[in-house]
Amino acid sequence: MKYEVLTHKIIGCAMNVHSKLGPGFPEVVYQRSMAIEMEKQGLRFIREMTVEIFYENIKVGYGRVDFFVEDAVMLELKALANLEDPHLAQTMNY
């Protein structure tokens, strides 16, 4: 599956979740709902996947990504009113 098609499907799932639930729920509620939507679309994913963090090709720790979709896209969900620099940095570091 091409990245453009895959990301379009993922965004569609997120929009469905948002339109049905709206704002105000804990992040885990959106994660569970997103899993349901992606399953309905036939997308393969791993939830809460541990990823290695490297510095100059040396493993220095681990992180966790909410979803790893189709062995291609790392998806990090946020249930916030506003994204701030630490949230953006978290997603960029993956």
C-alpha positions in Angstrom: 0.0 0.0 0.0 1.4 3.4 -0.9 2.0 5.9 1.9 -0.5 8.4 0.4 -3.2 5.8 0.4 -2.3 4.5 3.9 -2.1 7.9 5.5 -5.4 8.9 3.9 -7.0 5.8 5.5 -5.5 6.6 8.9 -6.6 10.2 8.8 -10.1 9.0 7.8 -10.2 6.7 10.8 -9.1 9.6 13.1 -11.8 11.9 11.6 -14.4 9.2 12.2 -13.4 8.9 15.8 -13.3 12.6 16.3 -16.7 13.1 14.7 -18.3 10.4 16.8 -16.7 11.1 20.1 -15.9 14.8 20.0 -13.5 16.4 22.5 -13.0 15.8 26.2 -12.2 12.1 26.7 -8.9 10.6 28.0 -6.4 9.6 25.4 -6.9 5.9 26.0 -10.6 6.2 24.9 -9.4 7.7 21.6 -6.7 5.0 21.3 -9.3 2.2 21.7 -11.7 3.8 19.3 -8.9 4.3 16.8 -8.0 0.7 17.0 -11.7 -0.2 16.2 -11.7 2.1 13.2 -8.4 0.8 11.8 -9.6 -2.8 12.2 -12.8 -1.9 10.3 -10.6 -0.6 7.5 -8.5 -3.8 7.5 -5.3 -2.0 8.6 -2.7 -4.0 10.4 -1.2 -2.4 13.5 0.7 -2.9 16.7 -0.5 -0.9 19.7 1.9 0.6 22.3 5.0 -0.5 20.3 8.4 -0.1 22.0 10.9 1.7 19.8 14.7 2.0 20.3 16.2 5.4 20.6 19.7 5.9 19.2 22.4 8.6 19.6 25.2 8.4 17.1 24.3 4.8 16.3 24.4 3.8 19.9 21.2 2.7 21.6 20.5 5.0 24.5 17.0 4.1 25.5 13.5 3.2 24.5 10.3 5.0 23.7 6.8 4.0 23.0 4.5 4.8 20.0 0.7 4.5 20.2 0.4 2.6 16.9 2.7 1.2 14.3 0.5 0.8 11.2 1.2 -1.5 8.3 4.9 -1.7 9.2 5.2 1.8 7.8 3.6 4.6 9.9 4.1 5.5 13.5 1.0 7.1 14.9 1.0 9.1 18.2 -2.4 10.3 19.5 -2.9 13.3 21.7 -6.0 14.3 23.6 -5.2 17.9 24.3 -6.7 21.3 23.7 -3.4 22.6 22.2 -0.3 20.9 21.1 2.8 22.4 22.8 6.5 22.1 22.0 7.1 19.0 24.1 4.3 17.1 22.4 5.7 18.1 18.9 9.2 17.1 20.0 8.0 13.7 21.1 6.4 12.9 17.7 9.4 14.3 15.7 11.9 12.2 17.7 10.2 9.0 16.6 
